[in-house]
Every structure is written in structure tokens, then in C-alpha cells.
Amino acid sequence: MGGISGPDDDALWRQVVAGDGDAFTLIFDRHRDAVFRHAGRKFQLSHVAEDITAMVFYEAWRKRVFVRVVDGSVLPWLLVTTNYVARNQARHERRHRSLLARLPAPEPVDDIADVFVHDDTRERRAADVRRALATLRPLDRDILTLCVLEEMTARQAAAVLDVPEGTIKSRLSRAKTRLGVLLPVLGPVGARPATEGTH
């Protein structure tokens, strides 16, 4: 049981189901490292594994009435949930990369071929796009995701987001325009924005 003494998971989880936060803390302390290691096998980046671990325990608390204790341990449920959360994370990252690939390229600049020479340069451009996307309102990002990535029509996106179809069309147009303006201005990560007349 991870080397932490105290009541077994079955007894603790009955307290968790009743809303006992202290009992949940004991469960977290007991199994957090195992969940983190399992997440780390799927994502080598420690901060991603940390995020997945946090989400797993959030789901455990949120769905505590439905959690199954197997052979006196909640760890199997936690590890299965880790797989589920990791799959969602991987899917999210694939969709994000696909969205970046579908966005229109910025206006050509001198030495535009350099953008494609090295992987680190491409990563900087991807970071530019992420920073530009971060400036958009959540609804605009959702509209870009649905209409550009998922290739939904404006009518379909309107139904999903529960907003008028005209709102989808106007916000999509403005979001694309804003990205087109921001991307050339942002430039490489860590660089100062270029001014007119410079080369």
C-alpha cells in the first residue's frame, strides 16, 4: 500500500464517499507517486505528468461515489483513470498540433525559408501561434477549433456552442484576422517585435 500505514483503502474510501477530506488526503499521499510514475511512462515531461496526476485525483473526488475499490485498494481505479486522462491529453495535443498546421501562414518576410530549416525554428513558430491563440477569447478559440480543426459548418458550431450562427461567422472572421495580424508581430520567442523599415 505504498509504505504508508493507516486504515486500508476500503475503510478510507467509505469515509471519502461521505465527504471526508482528510481521508482523501491519506489516499492521495498513499498513491500519488504511483499515479505520477504511471503518467510519466506516457508523457516524459514532468509537468504534463503532474497535470495528469492532479486531474486523476480530481476525478477520483468528483466521482467518489462510483469509484471501485479492488481487493482492498483504490489504486487500480486510479491507474485506469490515468490511462483515460492520458489518452485525452494526447488527443488534445494532436488536435492542437493539427490546428496549428491548418492556420494560414503569416505574411512572407525576408529569409522565410529559415522557418523550415530547423526543428527549433518550427517550434518557435508554433509557440508564436500558441501565444497568439492565448490572446483570443475562449469562445473564439472554441470556434476556431470547431470550424478550422473539426471542419464543422457555422450552423453545426452554433448548435454545439449554443450561439447564433451569425455570431459564429463574425467571430471566426475576426479571430482569423487577429491571428493574421499578431503572428508577424510576435516574431520568434524572445525576440523584440519588428518595426516598420527594419530588415
Secondary structure, DSSP 8 states (H G I E B T S, - for coil): -TT--SS-HHHHHHHHHTT-HHHHHHHHHHHHHHHHHHHHHH---HHHHHHHHHHHHHHHHHTGGG---BTTBSHHHHHHHHHHHHHHHHHHHHHHHHHHHHS------TTGGGGGT-HHHHHHHHHHHHHHHHTS-HHHHHHHIIIIIS---HHHHHHHHTS-HHHHHHHHHHHHHHHHHHHHHH-STT-----TT--
